[in-house]
């Protein structure tokens, strides 16, 4: 099977790797509402996405609503194996998913030939997960807030999925630091491909804090080109096979 990745906007991806179809942090339909309510922040997709079929794995980085979007998760068969952070595992357990593997940073598991290592991700407020994925002819790293675990050793990684801008609130600082971390990601992993994530997909936000969100441009140019994915269009992944 050709390795490829399809973006759904925000944090959502379908990864077709290691002969597995892996759904990551799906937001497929319906609004995204952050506590305490829509008056604070509400997101809308430009259109709903069909539920991908024949899924082998649901991979969740965080337990927050933009990663564990419960209306979308309720559309999925409960028999799909799930790998997620402790906070994400609590969400899917409440929803009735039957096979749940909880990983903390530094822990690993293997599913259908896909090795999954959890890495330390964003503290929101508890530390959530990024992931290093390895299979027979490829590798991939993803973390949705632009956080690079300092414990990760330098090594080649074929594909990196990361935000590539900094995004924050006045007085509170940046909570997405993709532009700031990108030079370190490039040095640490020397990826063949970088896929921009987290802030794409033409999502519309409303609410009190939506107008306060400020985005910074990528702070410097890099030799490695960053691919801005078109939602719904598969991107072939370069591997070392």
N, C-alpha and C positions, 0 to 999 in steps of 0.2 A: 504494500500500500504506500502511495506517495504521501510523505509527511506534508501537512498543510494546516493553516490556521485561518479561521473565519471569525471576523469581529462582529459583535452585535451592538457596539456602542457601550459607553460607560466602562464597566469592568468585565463585561461578558465576552467570552470566547468559546468557540468549538475547536478543540485541538484534535487532529487526526494523526496520531503518532503511535508507534509501537503496535500497530494493528489494533489500536483502541480509539474509540470516540469519546473524548473527555470534554465535558461541559464545565466551564469555569465561571463562577460567580454570575449566574444568569439573571438578567432582568429582561424578560421577554414580552410582557404586556402589562397594562395597567399603570397607574401612577406610582411614583416613589415618594413616600412621605416620611420625613425625618421627625423624630420627637422634638418638641412636644406636640407638633401638629402641622398641617399644611400652611397655616399662617406664617410659620417660621421658614420652612423650605419644602417645596414640592417640585418633583421632576416629572416630565412627560416625554415619552418616546415619540419620534415622528410617526411611527406606526408600529403595531405589534409584530413580533416575530413568531413564526411557527415553531412548535416544540420540535427540536431535532429528534429523529428516530434512531433506534438501535444504539442507544447510549451504553457505554461500558463503565463509565465512572463520572461521578459528580465531584468536582474539586472546589473547595470553598476556602478562601483565604481569611475571611473575617466573619464575625457574627452580626455586623451592622446591616441595616436594611439595604444599602446599595451593593452588598455582596451576598447577603441571604435575603433576597426579595421574596417574602413569603407567598404573595399571590402567584409568582412564577414557579416557585418550588412546589406549590400545590398541584401544578399541572403535570408534574413528573411522576412516573411509576415509582412506588415506594420500595420496590425491590432493587433499584439501582444502587450499587455500592457507593458509599460516600467517604471521602477523605476530607477532613477539615480541622480547623483550629478548635480548641476547647469551646470557645464561644459559639462557633458555627455548629459544632456537634450538638450543643444544647438545643439550637433552633430546629435542626432536622429531626432530632429525637422527638421533640414535641409534635412535629408534623407526621410522625409515624413511619419514617424511613427505617428499614429493617437491618441494613448492614452498614455500620458506621465505624470508621477507623479514625480515632482522635490522635492528632500529632501535635506535639509541642516542638519549638525550635530545637534542632539537633536530632530529632527522632526521624526514623525512616520506616517505610513499608514498601512492598513490591506487589503490584497487581498486574497480572497478565503480561509479565515481562517489562513492565514500566516501574522503575525504581523512583520513589518519591521521597525527597528529603525536605523537611520543613526547615525554613530559615527564619530568623527573627525579623519581623516586619514592623509595621506602624504600631505605636503605643496610642490606642484610641478608646479608653485610656489604658487598657491592658494590652500587652504586646501580642499582636496577631501574627499571621504567617505570610511569608513568601514561600516559594518552592523552587527547588532544583529537580528537574526531571531528567532521567537518563534512561536510554533504551539502546538496543543493540547497535544502531547506526546513527544515533542522534542525541542531542541534549538541548535543554531549554531552561531558562530561568525566568521567573515572573514574580513581581511584587508590585501592588497597585498604587502605593503612595510615594514611591521613590525613596525607599529605605534600603540600605545595603548593610546586611549583617556583618559587623567587623570581624566576626569569627570565621567567615568564609575565606578559604584559601584561594589564591589565584589559580585559575585553571581555564582551559579553553571551553567555551560554551557556544554552541552553534547559533542559538536564537535567544534574544533577550526581549521580554515584553515588559515595558515600563512606561510610566508617564514621562513626557519630555518637556514639561513646563513646570514652573513653581506656581502654586495656587494657595492663597491665604486670605485672611481677614485682617483689617486694620486692628492694631493693638494686640491681636492674638498670634500673629505670625503665620508662616506657611505650614499647612498641614499636608500638602503635596509638594515634594521637593525633587521632581524629576529632572529639571534642568541642572540643579545643583549637584545631583549625584551622578549624572550621566558621564562625566569624565572619569570618575572612579569605576563605574561599570565597564566602560570601554577598556580601561587599563587592566581590571581584574579578570575579565572574561574574554577579551579580544573576539567579540561575536562576529559571525558572518552577516547576521541580520539583526536589526533593532526594530521592533514594532511598537509604534506609539499607541498608548492605551489610556484608559481612565477618564479622559476629558473629551473623548470624541463621540461621534454618532449623532450630532445635531440634537442633543437632548435640550429641552427647554426647561429652565428653572424659574419658579416664581416664589414669592414669599418675602418676609422681612429682610432676610440676610442675602437674598439672591443678588441684590444690587450692590452689596458690599464686597462680593467676591472679586478678587483682583488676580489676574493672571500675568505672569512675566514671560517674556520671550525666552527661547533657548539662549543661554548666556554666551556661548561661543560656538564656532563652527567645528565640525569633526570630520576626519577623513572618512569614517564609516557613515554611509548615508542612513538616515532614519526613514523607515517606510511608514507613511501615514495610511492606514488601512481604509479601504472603502467598505462600509458595513455591508455584510452579506456576500462579499466577493472573496472566495478562498485565495489565500496567498501560499504558494509553494514554499516550503522551508528548505534551505540549503543544509545538508547534513554531511557528515564525514565519510559516508559510504562510498 
